[in-house]
Amino acid sequence: MSATDFSVDLQDIKFVVHEQLNASALFSQIDQFAMFDADMVDAMLGEAERLATEVFAPLNKVGDEVGCQVDSEGNVTTPPGFKDGWDALVEGGWMAAGGPEEFGGMPMPHAVTVAAHEMLTGANVSLSTYPGLARGVGRVLEGFAPDWLKQISVPRMFDGRWGGTMCLTESGAGTSVGDNRTKAERTDEEGTYLLTGEKIFITAGDQDITDNIIHLVLARAPGAPSGVKGLSIFAVPKFDFDSDGQLGSRNGIFVRGIEEKMGLHGSVTTTLELGGDTPCKGWLLGEEGDGISIMFHLMNEARIGVGVQGLSGASAAYNLALAYAKERIQGVDIENIRDADAPRIAIVNHPDVRRMLMWCKVHVETMRSFLIGTALRVDKAENFLEGEDAELQMAIAELMTPICKAHCTDIAFDVTRIALQTYGGYGYTKEYPVEQYVRDTKIASIYEGTNGVQAMDLLGRKMRAKGGMIFMAWMAETSQVLDQAKETGKLNAAVTAMEEARDALANCAMHLGGLGMSGDYKGAMLQATPFLNMFGHVVLGREAIEQARIAVEKLEGDITDSERAFYKGKVLNAQFYTANVLPNVTAIASGITSGDASCMDEALFQV
């Protein structure tokens, strides 16, 4: 591999899917997924790698350099080659993957989808935003659209003919979605409304890739109460269409500008005007007032997807940095520092570079297993378990969603930053692609609900679910993972450190719960982000320990030298993580329980 070429760590992805999660054995239990034996999964992952490296990755730089253009009539042109990339995705069946069979979709476990999307998104995150939104909108339409609309639109979303968007944000209603001002007036035709308003920061708000676009728009119907309870959701097409799906006249939703952004230049971000010069027709999904509950079906899926987006950028940046460190010759071995004639060595041999690379390695590999594992929980809940067991797996997945989105994207940005640092001055130039990954990855901590919002959701809603029993169930799982690792007799120091971190997490959860019960909501929410970060450190530590336990068992068998190096790397991951990352948990716990509220003093930040 070269320091300028995108690559994926297929060996580690397969380790997670097959050895850590044993996913294929689970898939074999039902007819729907029986085809996904180990060979089939490997074939699909191999094809995703090929598509990522041969089709998506070569379009990444041109997307960044050329970006998207909009003409005077509001028509967006995507970067050269993006339509070809989309077509290759469609031809490979990836648009249909995970879609409903009755509408042309193809069953695929969420865990396999996440593994494949890491590769495709890492190769070209800008291009990946377009199909990701189309599939998400298709699933919402399948679940909540009137039957006539469902029959026309859903097949076209999953076969790549139509695209989709999610339209929440307004200039005065970003994080505070309940302040939404877009209006929806009823017409004489049942379920049909005319919308007026403006939406901003709309990803894929227009493009020249698909024939039509279905926008999911939050708006307020006449007489609706204020706040989120008064919001409804509407399917708003770019072009009207007849009962056969044949396109007709242009609907009144137009691009009025595109944003110039730090990154994701190939992914257009638009301002949309609804009902300006031309009436804007939309169809109600569900009932009036159902807008937020329906939109959350897409947003929860999107938040895990954004976590995968963060992972994908981090993984790509780490792989590039590792390749560069092996190629770049500079300096001498530290033991020969005084010998001017000592042979020059690759920078991968320098202690500080190795430390940076190890930090990146352990975080990429634990994020990968955490995100694929969370997707597998959803698979279990939807397809393999019933009753309380299914409900528990879905509830734990929902508990983990803010951590997938927030912790993984914060850590991912740090990985890209450290990867760039590995290059030294060259990393800051466009000669090498790592700087683009820094720019492209940053947005992941901002959109689909900023990471601060995720922290408040975790502490204010998810931790309180079922009186805290979901959190306790996850803690019990974690204790079982640690007990199994302890039985190897070779991970004692790492397990002890994790047990201390687990207990600190539990104590902080109780402390913050007590603040909430006493009515000190500001005091509790002041610590929401530190608590999420603390939780995230423990979550990834659990992944490192579980992988190390599997590796210890493999190292006792008859394996090749390359396999031995791989598995030893997993044991070293746990050692490095618990010694160098996990101590942050103790420090964060000290801050959370300190009672400090100095930043809330009225003397500060006066308006």
PECORNOR-V130478 format. One record per backbone hydrogen bond with DSSP energy under -1.0 kcal/mol. NH is the residue of the N-H (numbers start at 1). CO is the residue of the C=O. If there is no record, write none. Layout:
nh=<NH,NH>
co=<CO,CO>
This chain:
nh=<10,13,14,15,16,17,18,19,20,21,23,26,27,28,29,30,36,37,41,42,43,44,45,46,47,48,49,50,51,52,53,54,55,56,57,59,60,63,64,65,66,67,69,71,74,77,82,85,86,87,88,89,90,91,92,93,94,98,99,103,104,105,106,113,114,115,116,117,118,120,121,122,123,124,128,132,133,134,135,136,137,138,139,140,141,142,143,144,145,150,151,152,153,154,157,158,159,162,163,165,167,170,173,177,179,180,183,184,185,187,192,193,194,195,196,197,199,200,202,204,205,211,214,215,216,217,218,219,220,224,230,231,232,234,235,236,238,240,242,245,248,251,252,253,254,256,259,267,270,271,272,273,274,275,282,283,284,285,286,290,291,294,295,296,297,299,300,302,303,304,305,306,307,308,309,310,311,312,313,314,315,316,317,318,319,320,321,322,323,324,325,326,327,328,330,336,337,339,342,345,347,348,349,350,354,355,356,357,358,359,360,361,362,363,364,365,366,367,368,369,370,371,372,373,374,375,376,377,378,379,380,381,382,383,384,385,389,391,392,393,394,395,396,397,398,399,400,401,404,405,406,408,410,411,412,413,414,415,416,417,418,419,420,421,422,423,424,426,427,428,429,437,438,439,440,441,442,444,445,446,447,451,454,455,456,457,458,459,460,461,462,463,467,468,469,472,473,474,475,476,477,478,479,480,481,482,483,484,485,486,487,488,489,495,496,497,498,499,500,501,502,503,504,505,506,507,508,509,510,511,512,513,514,515,516,517,518,519,520,521,524,525,526,527,528,531,532,533,534,535,536,537,538,539,540,541,542,543,544,545,546,547,548,549,550,551,552,553,554,555,557,564,565,566,567,568,569,570,571,572,573,574,575,576,577,578,579,580,581,582,584,585,587,588,589,590,591,592,593,600,601,604>
co=<8,9,10,11,12,13,14,15,15,16,17,22,23,24,26,27,33,35,37,38,39,40,41,42,43,44,45,46,47,48,49,50,51,51,52,56,57,59,60,61,62,63,77,75,71,69,79,81,82,83,84,85,86,87,88,90,89,106,96,100,101,100,96,109,110,111,112,113,114,116,117,118,119,120,124,128,129,130,131,132,133,134,135,136,137,138,139,140,141,146,147,148,149,150,153,154,155,156,212,214,216,173,170,175,176,177,196,220,194,192,189,282,185,280,183,274,272,169,270,268,202,161,163,236,165,234,167,232,182,221,227,228,219,217,283,215,213,249,246,242,240,238,279,251,273,271,269,264,202,257,199,254,197,252,193,235,191,233,144,287,231,290,291,292,294,295,296,298,299,300,301,302,303,304,305,306,307,308,309,310,311,312,313,314,315,316,317,318,319,320,321,322,323,324,345,333,334,336,339,331,328,325,346,347,350,351,352,353,354,355,356,357,358,359,360,361,362,363,364,365,366,367,368,369,370,371,372,373,374,375,376,377,378,379,380,380,386,387,388,389,390,391,392,393,394,395,396,397,400,401,402,403,406,407,408,409,410,411,412,413,414,415,416,417,418,420,421,423,424,425,426,433,434,435,436,437,438,441,442,443,443,445,450,451,452,453,454,455,456,457,457,458,464,465,466,468,469,470,471,472,473,474,475,476,477,478,479,480,481,482,483,485,486,491,492,493,494,495,496,497,498,499,500,501,502,503,504,505,506,507,508,509,510,511,512,513,514,516,515,519,520,521,522,524,525,527,528,529,530,531,532,533,534,535,536,537,538,539,540,541,542,543,544,545,546,547,548,549,550,551,554,560,561,562,563,564,565,566,567,568,569,570,571,572,573,574,575,576,577,577,581,582,583,584,585,586,587,588,589,597,598,601>
